[in-house]
Amino acid sequence: MMEMLKKLSRAAQVVLAAAVLYLIFSFFDWQQVSFAGITAGVTEWHGIGVLAGLLVIALIGWEVARLFQPGIELGPLTPGLVSVGLALLLLVFTVITFLTHSTARHWPAWLGLLLSAVIAGAAISRAKAEGVELPDMSAKGSKADAGQDSGGSSPTPPAAGASSQPDEAPPSAPDATQDPGA
């Protein structure tokens, strides 16, 4: 088992280790209040945080499955793309949990937010190293591709030989300043 972990890329090791740490810290109090020696708290496993917890379990399961069966096929989805999708969903739901559980926020919430960002970054880095083509989400890339990938929403050029000007000008109306009898 340890040999298999050593054979993984650095990004894959980071994804797996950070996901396990995230799962552990999800059971710590993300919100905590202390008064007169009594401490009460709420873990991430409350409200929308349950989805983030389930996503990290799914991500760990997926990464372990990739570890033991490297040739997993999911139709058009590559294993790297699935990892990135799970990691990005984990990041999104962790941010939502972090923002909605803002009252009496405790240090594990900050650590969970940091770990989810590290997981997403490492998963993206790993996917790029594996040759997964991720969409270009930069403003420059989307503007340049907008005319090419619009699927017919841009105006079509006129047919060859067709002119945008009419061949003959329509007859003009008689000038009102001229005398019709003259």
N, C-alpha and C positions, 0 to 999 in steps of 0.2 A: 504494500500500500504506500509506504513512504517513498519507494522508488518511483512509483507512478506520479506522485506529487512533485518529485524533483524533476521529472521529465517535462512537466508542464511549463509553458512560457511564464515569464514574470507576470504578465498581465492576468493570465488565468489564475495564478497563485493568489494575486491580489484580490481578484473577484471572489474567489472561494473563501479566503481567509477573512476578508472584510464582511462578507455576507454572514459568516458564522458569528463574527463579533457583533454585527448588527442584530442578529437574532438573540444573542445573549443579552445585549443592552436593551432590547425591546421589552424585557421583563423587569427592568429597573423602573423606578418612578420617573416618568417624564414630567409630571407635575407633582409638586410636593409642598406641603405647608407644615410648619412646626409651630406649636404654641404650648407653652408651659410644660415642656418636656415630652409632649405627645406629638408624634409625626404621622401625618396621613398623606397618602399619595395615590396617583393613578398611573398605571403603566401605559405603554403605547397601545396595548390591546384593549382600547376603549374607543367606541365610536368608529370613525373612519380609519383609525389606526389599525383596526383588525385587517383591513384590506392590505395595508403595507406589510403587516406580519405574515399574512398568507402568501403575499408575493415573494417575500424573502425565503420562505420555506420552499416555494416552487422553484425559485432561482437556485437554491442550494441543491435541490433534487435534480434539476436539469444539469447543473454543472457536474454533479457526481455521475449522472448517467453518461455525460460526454466523456468523463474520465475513464469509465469502464467500457464504453462502446463508442469509440471515436467516429464511426461511420454512420451515425444516426441520420436517416433521411425523413424529411417531413414534406414531401412534395416540392413545391416551389420555394419553401423557406429553408434557408441554410441554418445549420446549428448556431453559427455566429450571430445571425440576425435574430434568432429566438433569444439568445443571451442578451443582446442589446435591447430588445423589446422589453424583456422582463426587468432589466436593470433600469431602463428609463421609466417604466411604470412604477417601479419601486421608488425612484427619485421623486416622481410627481406626487405619489400618495404620501411620501414622507414629508414633502413640503406642505401639502394640504394639512396633514396631521400636525405638523409643527406650528402652522399658522392658526389652526382652530383650537389647539391646546396651548394657548399662549398665557393663560392665567397661571401664576405660580410656576412658571417653567423652571425645570431643574436641569442640571448638567447632562444627564443622559439624552435629553432631547437634542441638545446641541451636538453631542457625539453621534447620535443617530443621523442627524442631518448631514454631518460631515462624512460619515461612512457611506451614506447613500450616494453622495456626490462622487466619492472615490470609486465606488462600485460602478457607477455609470461611466465615469471616465475610463476606467480600466477595461470595461466591456467594449466600449467604442474603440479603444486602442487595439484591443485583441482582435476585434472583428476586422479592422482595417488591415492588420498584419496577416489575417487569414484570407484576405482578398475580397471581403464583402464590400460591395459598393453601396455606400450610404448616400441618400439624397443630399444634394447641396442646398442647405437651408439659408445660405448667406443672401443678403439683399442683392449683391452683385450677380450672383449665379442665377437667382430667380428672375431678375430683370432681363438678363441676356437670353435665358431660355424661354421667356414668356411668349415671344413671337413664334418660336420654332415649335413648341410643344402645346400650342393652344388648341389644337384639334379642330381647326377650321373657324375659329372665332375671329381671326384677322381677315380683313377684306381681301378678296381674291383679285389678282391682277387681271386686266382685260385680256381677252384671247388674242393670239398672235394675229397681227394685221388689223385688229380693231383699233379704232381711234376713239379717244375720249371726247373729241369734238364732232359734232354732226357734219356730214359731208356737204350738205347744202344749208345755207342760212335760210330761216323761214322768211317769207315775204314780210316786208315791213309795212306798217300801217301808214296811210297817207299823212303827211305833215299837216297839222291843223292850221298853220300860219299861211299856207299856200292857198290861193284862190282856186277852187275846183274847176271853174269855168275857164281859166286862163291857159 
